[in-house]
Amino acid sequence: MPKSQTPKTLQAKPAGRREPTQARAQQTIQTLFKAAAQILDKEGEAGLTTNKVAAAAGFSIGTLYQYFPSKEVLVRAMAVKGQDLVLEALEAYLADLEARPDVAQMDSQALLRQAIRILLKGFAGGKGFTQSLIRLGWAMEQPQETASVVRQVSDRLAIFLERIEHPQLRVPSAALLFVLTRSVIGTLRSASLEKSPLLGSAALEDALLQMAWALLAQPAQAAGLALGARPIR
């Protein structure tokens, strides 16, 4: 397990035992995650066992159990990590835009489309084993965790829209953002669980953009939606 945060002068290590460093612990966890994801992609949920994961990762089953006492705990940890990565990607994208002096002159539909693409890839799309993991994560979701992630997306979008003062985009009310974020992420959840053929299609992305634009555009702009804006580079 990772070392405690107790100052080194107060730590007492048992003779002959080496405590793993935080970096080594994180590397072990990532190796286990990768092995589990590969097994899930090849064999499905029924083929995913802790013994197989440990063997594929090159660790003993005891090492795996130090971090994850069951398959369910392992999968939930992977799903939470995936959610964190989506939030980090969204934050990086929005923060970069906020720092641009020309953001108010940029194509507002392109701004929204790229944010939708980040959510699409993270919460439904993916490629290879990532899509399988996302689906299993939704199947095993904890409602409180999902609600927390959606609230974070909603709150960050509210801050972003207020900061950029884009002439084509309104600063939405709390109710409007509630409807928008729950609609978008709820759609992605359903598409993932249903293995919808719409996943990865331009049609689904465009439909989500139309909804976001209808809710976020200034009234004079909302009637003139023209799809096809390219993502921000």
N, C-alpha and C positions, 0 to 999 in steps of 0.2 A: 504494500500500500504506500501512497505518497508520504513523505516525511511530514511530521507536524511542523507548525510554525514556531515551536519553542526555540528560543535562542540556542545556538550551538553550545554555549557554555553550560546550559542546563540540561542538555540531552544526555541520556544514558543508554547506550546501545548494548544489547546483549553480546557477549563475546562470541565471535565467529559468525554473527548474522549481519548481512549487508542490507541496509535499508535502501530501496530504490529511490533514485532522484525523481523530482517532478517530471523532468524531461523524459526519463526512461519510462515512467509510468504512462505518460501521454503517448509515447511511441508504442507501447504495448497495447494500449486501448485502441489506437488507430489501426494497428495490425489486426486486432480481433475484429474491429468493425469491417475492414476490407475483406477478411476471410468470410465473415457472416454474409456480407452483401453478395459475394461471388457464389456462395452456396445457394443463397436464396434465389438468385437469378437462374442458376442451372437446374435446381431441384425443386424449387417452390417451398412454401412454408412447411409442408410435410417433411421435406428432406433436411430442414434446418434443425440441427441438434447441437447442444453444447459440446458434445464429444467431437463432432465433425468440425466445429469451429476451432476448437483447441488444436486438433491435429493439423488442420489446414493452415493455421497461423504459426505452427511450430512450437506451441507451448503445451505444458501439461494441463490437464483438466483442473488441477488445483490452482494453477496460476489464473485461469479464466475465472474460477469461482472467487478469487480474491476481489475481483472487480464486479462480476455479475453473477449472482447466485442462481439465476435461472435464465432460460431462453427469453422469457417475457421481459425480464429486466434489461437484458442486452438489447432487444429490439426497441424498447422504449427509449433507452439511452441513445441509440442511433437516431431515432426519430427526433428527439429533442435537439441533438446536435445538428440535424438537418434543418430544423426550424431556426436555430441560431444562425446558421450560415445564410439563410434567406434574409433574415433581419439585418445581418451585417452587409449583405450585398445591396439591399435597399437603402440602408443608411449611407453607404459609400456613394451610391448614385445620387441621392438627394443632396448630400453634403457638398458634392462636387458641383452640382447645379447652383446651389445657394452661393457658392464662392465665385460664380461667373458674373461679371458685371453686365453681360448682355443677355442674361436669362429672361428678362421681361420682353425681349424682342425675338426670342426663339419660338419655333413652331409649338404651340401648346398641345396639339394632338400628338406630336412626336414625343413630347415630355411624358404624357400619360401612357402612350404605347410602350415605352421602354420600361416604365414602372410595372405595367401589366405583364410584360415578358419576364421580368424578374420573378414575379409571383407565380406565373404559369410554370416556369421551369422548376421553381423550388417546391411548389405545393401540388403539382400534378404531372408535369412533363417528365423531365429527366431523360436519360438514355440508359439502355442496358439495365443493370441491376438496380440503378437508382430508382427507376420507375417502379420496380417490384417492391423496393423498400418503402417508397412513399405510400404505395397502396396498403402494405401491411401496417405501416405506421398509422394510417387513417383507420384501419380496421381495429386497431388496438388503442385508439386515441383516448386520452383522458380529457373530458370536457373542460375542466378547469384550465388545463394547459393550453388547449386550443383557444379558449376565450382570452387568455392572457396574450397570446401571440396576435390575435386579431385586434385587440385593444392597442397593442404597441404599434401595429401598422396604422391604425386609425389615428392615433395621437401624433405619430410622426408625419403623416400626410397633412394633418391640420396645421402643424408648425411650418411645414414646407410651403404650403399654399399661402400662408400669412406672410412669410418672409419674402417670397419672390415678387409679390405684388404684380402678378402677370395681368395685363389688361383684359385678356380673354378668359381668365379663370376667376371664379368667385372664391371667397373664403367661406367654406361651407359651414353650416350649423352642425351641432353635435348629432342631431337626428339624421341629417343627410349623410354624414360620414358613417354613421352606424349602418344605415341601409346599404350604402355603397360597399363597404368593406365586407359585411356579412354576405352580401350577394355575390361578390367576386370570389371570396374564399370558399363559400358554400358551393358555388358552381364548380370550382376546381376540385373540391373534396368529392363531389358526386361523380365528376368525370373520371377521377382516379379510381374510385371504388367500382365503378361500372365498366372500367376498361373501355371507355368511350372511344370510338374511332375518330372523334373530333379532336382528341389530344394531338397536339403538334400541328393542327391545321390552321391555316390563315383565317378560316371562317370563325373559329372559336375566339381567336385573338381579336378579330374585328368586332364580334358581337360584344365582347367585354369592353372594348374601347368605346363603342356606341353608347353603352350604358353609362360608363364613366363620364363621357363627354356630356351626355344629356343632363347629368346631375351636377357637374362641376363647371360647365361653361357659363359665361355670362349670358343672360337671356337672348341678347342680340346675336350671339355666336352659336347657340345651341341648335338653331334651325338650319345652320349651314354646314353640317358635318360632311366632310369629304375624306373618306378613308384613303390610306395609302401613305401617310406620313412616315418617313423612315426614322428608325431609332437614332438617338443622339450618339455621336461617336466621341 
